Amino acid sequence: MDSYNIKNTRTISAVQPFHKAIAKLADSYGVEIVRDQVHTCANELVIKHTFFGIQVDFGSFDDTNAELDAFRLLMGRPIPKDLLVVASRYDVNVIRDPTRYKGYGGAINSTILLGNFDSAYRKEILTFFHELGHILINRNYFNYFNPIMKLTEEALAWEVGIAEARKLGYLHEQELSGADAAYINKCYTTYLISHSKINKEFIESVYMEASVDDGFHLNA
């Protein structure tokens, strides 16, 4: 099991319950939280990948605000609330996974994993719907059609995901904007790289270089 640690200082044995603000923040990341003062040091947070997703183990903190700050620092920006609502419509979970590279998106069964996108809301939207496309084609198409090429699968996930984004009011134009198309095309080029030899720096450069306006939101 992979684990990622920050700030290891000392251990104490007193049991410390979670403040409700911590639990609420955990929900916004889609992660499980555990108070583990036996294996986790004071003022320390440990991210673990589990069979069900992401678990964050907490040591003891002397101050709730310090604990909140450390949690935010470790995890990054919460999942946008509207994406959580969209995911629930499709019976899908969304998890923030800060151990992934910036701009990362992935889908496992009915779970979408998103790396940190900083303030790049639009990029996160497009990536979310691409991963949703993967889940939907696995549910609805692969019983009848199983592509033999990774590029075919990725292209289909973009098509299905963008179609769902239009249904929900995220995209209004029949044609994608130049910025949206540029980001999608740059992402698509990453699939030309072997997944066994994936170039992390190249993937991050795609995220950083694609010029995308972040100023759109779901129309209620």
C-alpha positions as CSV (number, residue, x, y, z in Angstrom):
1,M,0.0,0.0,0.0
2,D,1.4,3.4,-1.0
3,S,1.6,6.1,1.6
4,Y,2.6,9.7,1.5
5,N,3.6,11.6,4.7
6,I,4.0,15.2,5.8
7,K,5.4,16.6,9.0
8,N,6.5,13.9,11.4
9,T,7.2,15.1,15.0
10,R,6.1,13.1,17.9
11,T,3.5,10.5,19.1
12,I,0.9,10.7,21.8
13,S,-1.7,8.1,22.8
14,A,-4.7,10.2,23.8
15,V,-7.8,9.6,21.7
16,Q,-8.9,12.8,19.8
17,P,-12.2,13.0,18.0
18,F,-12.6,14.8,14.7
19,H,-14.1,18.2,14.6
20,K,-17.2,18.4,12.4
21,A,-15.4,20.8,10.1
22,I,-12.8,18.2,9.4
23,A,-15.4,15.6,8.5
24,K,-17.2,18.1,6.2
25,L,-13.9,18.9,4.4
26,A,-13.2,15.2,4.0
27,D,-16.6,14.9,2.2
28,S,-15.6,17.6,-0.2
29,Y,-12.5,15.6,-1.1
30,G,-14.4,12.3,-1.3
31,V,-12.0,10.7,1.1
32,E,-12.2,8.6,4.3
33,I,-10.5,9.9,7.4
34,V,-9.1,7.9,10.3
35,R,-7.6,9.0,13.6
36,D,-4.6,6.7,14.0
37,Q,-2.4,7.8,16.8
38,V,-0.6,4.5,17.1
39,H,1.0,4.5,13.6
40,T,0.7,8.2,12.8
41,C,2.7,10.8,14.6
42,A,1.4,14.1,16.1
43,N,0.8,16.8,13.6
44,E,1.1,14.3,10.8
45,L,-1.2,13.3,7.9
46,V,-0.7,10.1,5.8
47,I,-2.5,9.4,2.6
48,K,-3.1,5.8,1.8
49,H,-4.5,4.2,-1.3
50,T,-7.1,1.5,-0.4
51,F,-9.3,-0.8,-2.3
52,F,-12.2,1.6,-1.9
53,G,-10.3,4.9,-2.7
54,I,-8.3,7.3,-0.6
55,Q,-7.9,7.2,3.2
56,V,-6.2,9.9,5.2
57,D,-4.8,8.9,8.6
58,F,-4.5,11.7,11.2
59,G,-2.2,11.9,14.1
60,S,-3.1,14.2,17.0
61,F,-3.3,18.0,16.6
62,D,-3.2,20.6,19.4
63,D,-5.4,23.0,17.4
64,T,-8.4,22.4,15.1
65,N,-7.5,25.2,12.8
66,A,-4.0,23.8,12.5
67,E,-5.5,20.5,11.6
68,L,-7.8,22.0,9.0
69,D,-4.9,24.0,7.5
70,A,-2.7,20.8,7.3
71,F,-5.5,18.9,5.7
72,R,-6.1,21.6,3.0
73,L,-2.4,21.9,2.4
74,L,-2.1,18.1,1.8
75,M,-5.2,17.7,-0.3
76,G,-5.5,20.9,-2.3
77,R,-8.7,22.3,-3.6
78,P,-12.0,20.5,-2.8
79,I,-14.0,18.9,-5.5
80,P,-16.3,21.5,-7.0
81,K,-19.8,21.1,-5.5
82,D,-21.5,21.0,-8.8
83,L,-19.3,18.1,-9.9
84,L,-20.3,16.1,-6.8
85,V,-24.0,16.7,-7.7
86,V,-23.4,15.6,-11.3
87,A,-21.5,12.5,-10.1
88,S,-24.4,11.5,-7.8
89,R,-26.8,11.6,-10.8
90,Y,-24.7,8.9,-12.4
91,D,-24.1,6.9,-9.2
92,V,-20.4,7.8,-9.4
93,N,-17.9,8.7,-6.7
94,V,-15.4,11.5,-7.1
95,I,-12.1,11.6,-5.2
96,R,-9.4,14.2,-5.0
97,D,-6.0,12.4,-5.2
98,P,-3.2,14.8,-4.6
99,T,-0.6,12.1,-5.0
100,R,-1.2,12.2,-8.8
101,Y,0.4,14.7,-11.1
102,K,-1.3,18.1,-11.8
103,G,-4.2,17.8,-14.2
104,Y,-4.5,14.1,-13.7
105,G,-7.8,12.3,-14.3
106,G,-8.6,8.6,-14.0
107,A,-11.6,6.3,-13.7
108,I,-11.7,3.0,-11.8
109,N,-15.0,1.1,-11.9
110,S,-17.5,3.8,-10.7
111,T,-15.0,6.2,-9.2
112,I,-13.3,9.2,-10.8
113,L,-9.9,10.3,-9.4
114,L,-8.8,13.8,-10.0
115,G,-5.4,15.3,-9.2
116,N,-5.1,19.0,-8.3
117,F,-6.2,21.5,-10.9
118,D,-5.4,24.6,-8.8
119,S,-7.9,27.3,-10.1
120,A,-8.3,25.7,-13.5
121,Y,-12.1,25.0,-13.2
122,R,-12.7,24.5,-16.9
123,K,-9.9,22.0,-17.3
124,E,-11.2,20.1,-14.3
125,I,-14.7,20.1,-15.8
126,L,-13.5,18.7,-19.2
127,T,-11.3,16.1,-17.5
128,F,-14.2,15.1,-15.2
129,F,-16.5,14.5,-18.1
130,H,-13.9,12.6,-20.0
131,E,-13.5,10.2,-17.1
132,L,-17.3,10.0,-16.7
133,G,-17.3,9.0,-20.4
134,H,-15.0,6.1,-19.6
135,I,-17.4,4.9,-16.8
136,L,-20.4,5.2,-19.1
137,I,-18.9,3.3,-22.0
138,N,-17.8,0.6,-19.6
139,R,-21.4,0.3,-18.4
140,N,-23.2,0.6,-21.6
141,Y,-21.0,-0.2,-24.6
142,F,-18.3,-2.7,-23.8
143,N,-20.8,-5.5,-23.5
144,Y,-21.2,-5.1,-27.2
145,F,-18.0,-3.4,-28.4
146,N,-14.6,-3.9,-27.0
147,P,-12.0,-1.6,-28.8
148,I,-8.7,-3.2,-29.5
149,M,-6.9,0.1,-29.6
150,K,-6.4,2.4,-26.6
151,L,-6.8,5.5,-28.9
152,T,-10.3,4.3,-29.9
153,E,-11.3,3.9,-26.3
154,E,-10.0,7.3,-25.3
155,A,-11.7,9.0,-28.3
156,L,-15.0,7.4,-27.4
157,A,-14.7,8.5,-23.8
158,W,-14.2,12.1,-24.9
159,E,-17.2,11.9,-27.3
160,V,-19.5,10.4,-24.7
161,G,-18.3,12.7,-21.9
162,I,-18.7,15.8,-24.0
163,A,-22.2,14.7,-25.0
164,E,-23.1,14.4,-21.3
165,A,-21.6,17.9,-20.6
166,R,-23.8,19.4,-23.3
167,K,-26.9,17.6,-21.9
168,L,-26.2,19.2,-18.4
169,G,-25.6,22.7,-19.8
170,Y,-21.9,22.9,-19.4
171,L,-21.4,23.3,-23.1
172,H,-23.9,25.1,-25.3
173,E,-22.1,25.4,-28.7
174,Q,-22.4,22.4,-31.0
175,E,-18.7,23.0,-31.8
176,L,-16.2,23.2,-29.0
177,S,-14.4,26.5,-28.5
178,G,-10.9,26.8,-29.7
179,A,-9.5,26.7,-26.1
180,D,-11.6,23.6,-25.2
181,A,-10.6,21.8,-28.4
182,A,-6.9,22.7,-27.9
183,Y,-7.0,21.2,-24.4
184,I,-8.7,18.0,-25.5
185,N,-6.4,17.5,-28.5
186,K,-3.4,18.1,-26.3
187,C,-4.7,15.5,-23.8
188,Y,-5.3,13.1,-26.6
189,T,-1.7,13.3,-27.7
190,T,-0.7,11.9,-24.3
191,Y,-2.3,8.6,-25.2
192,L,0.3,8.2,-28.0
193,I,2.8,7.6,-25.2
194,S,3.1,4.1,-23.9
195,H,1.3,3.7,-20.6
196,S,4.2,1.7,-19.4
197,K,6.6,4.5,-20.1
198,I,4.4,7.5,-19.4
199,N,6.2,10.9,-19.3
200,K,5.0,12.7,-16.2
201,E,6.7,16.0,-17.2
202,F,5.1,15.9,-20.6
203,I,1.6,15.3,-19.2
204,E,2.0,18.2,-16.8
205,S,3.2,20.4,-19.6
206,V,0.0,19.7,-21.5
207,Y,-2.0,20.8,-18.5
208,M,0.1,24.0,-18.0
209,E,0.3,25.0,-21.7
210,A,-3.3,24.6,-22.8
211,S,-4.9,28.0,-22.6
212,V,-8.4,27.5,-21.3
213,D,-10.9,30.2,-19.9
214,D,-12.0,29.0,-16.5
215,G,-15.1,31.2,-16.4
216,F,-18.0,28.8,-16.9
217,H,-20.3,27.0,-14.6
218,L,-23.4,24.8,-14.6
219,N,-26.6,26.5,-15.4
220,A,-29.2,25.6,-12.8
